[in-house]
């Protein structure tokens, strides 16, 4: 089994930002990366905490922010704007 996220974070050296992959059930904002070619639906809106979708496809949803997966600057700015400090 995976160790709890808080356990892992407590053991990290000081850093300004930690990007986490996995831990879908965690209580923190999430950016879902979604590609149509995978053939699965988005996790949003079923999973709590997803605040935006990043995709290589045009998706029109009024209730969630959609970012272009190839626009790295916009994704980085979004992540920084939604980062949680502890």
Number of C-alpha atoms within 10 A of each C-alpha: 3 6 7 10 12 9 9 10 11 9 8 9 7 9 6 7 11 11 8 9 9 9 12 16 10 13 9 14 16 25 20 21 16 19 16 12 8 7 8 9 9 14 14 17 11 8 12 15 17 18 18 20 23 21 18 15 14 12 13 9 9 7 9 13 15 21 22 16 18 11 12 12 10 13 19 10 11 16 17 11 9 13 16 11 6 3
